[in-house]
Amino acid sequence: GGGRTPWGTWLTSEESGGGSVYEVDPNEPSGSDFCRVPIVPGAGGNYESNAYWPSPDNKYHFYTTEDSSSNYRLTRFIPNDSIDTMLAKPRKLDRLCGASGALSYLRIICTSGCSSSTPSGTYSWSSSRSPASGDQPYPNAEGIDVKGNELYFVTKGQRRLYILDLVDNTWTSTATIQSDSGNTFSPDQVARITGSNSPDDLLYFAEDGSGNQDIHARGLDQNGVYKFFTIIQGYSSTETTGLTFSPDNKYMYFAHQGNSEVWQIWREDGCTFGNGVYLDVNYHEFISRYLRR
């Protein structure tokens, strides 16, 4: 869970029922290197992952998912300060910690294909966390990220990827994973979408499920067909998690959760792990072939 801030610090969410979200800056002295941020309500929740959007109104919009089957909401926080005002503060932890702003909560309404595998509709932001009649459910939301003007988040129980157009207030949805054997699987993380839109880019993800817990990627093979690749073979007893890359994409980092190990991987040819566009997707079950949207 968690997520980056626009200025390179880290947000970490508490998935504890009464949780909060904290910002961490490892460059600050010990004891003053973290603070609670006001991007979720003080009453607490089962918070999971975070993302932000530099909106056309010159404000950062911060989003937080909630991994719960009841009393859940995807939360949006808009600081009162403009982007320029926030970035002008020299100490990074002074930009969001203690900021004043407005909280609102996502309401999704289905208007088309509501009983199909690809429903769509409109959405709005409410001042109330309570569900309303006609709301499209989206329980157990975890991974979230923003690319351009689109917000992506996944719900592991529904096994769905929701895509919100942040400009025109519409949304679409699709089943997250289907293998060529017809089996469906449940990703719980979408960690980052960034870089170019080159067709040569690989999509990387970690795994939490049965069998070996590996690092995989999806990309074009030499015949121009999207295929599923195993990049690093992991252990059979513990999930791979925390997948990320160095700024130049030449170093891959991930953890074996149960073994308390953090690995650094690089290519012997000195090349990057793709041109910069990748989604880090953790799976609850083994993916036998490839990812399909």
RAUR-V192840 format. One line per field, one symbol per residue. psi: psi as a letter, one per 40 degrees, with the letter a starting at -180 (. if undefined). burial: + if it has 9 or more other ideal C-beta (glycine too) atoms within 8 Angstrom, else -. A space follows every 50 residues. Layout:
psi: ???
burial: ???
This chain:
psi: aaiiideeihhhihgedfiahihhheeiihdfeiihifeiieeiagicii iihgieefihhhihihgieifiihhhhhidiiddddeehdhdeeddheii ahiiihhhhhehfdeaegiiaiiihiehehiihehhigifhciiihhbfh hhiihddefihhhhhedefiiiiihdhhieeeiiigiehhdhhiaafhee iihiiihgaiaigihiihahaeefhhihihdhhaieeiiiifhiiideee hhhiihddefhhihhihdeeiigieehihhhhieihhecihh.
burial: +-++++--+++++++---+++++++-------++--++++---+++++++ +++-+---++++++++++---+-++++++-+-+--++-+--++-+++-+- +-++++++++---+----+++-+--+--------++-+++++++++---+ ++++++-+++++++++---++++++++-+----++++++++++------- +++++++++--++++++++------++++-++-++--++++-+++---++ +++++++-----+--------++++++++++++++++--++--
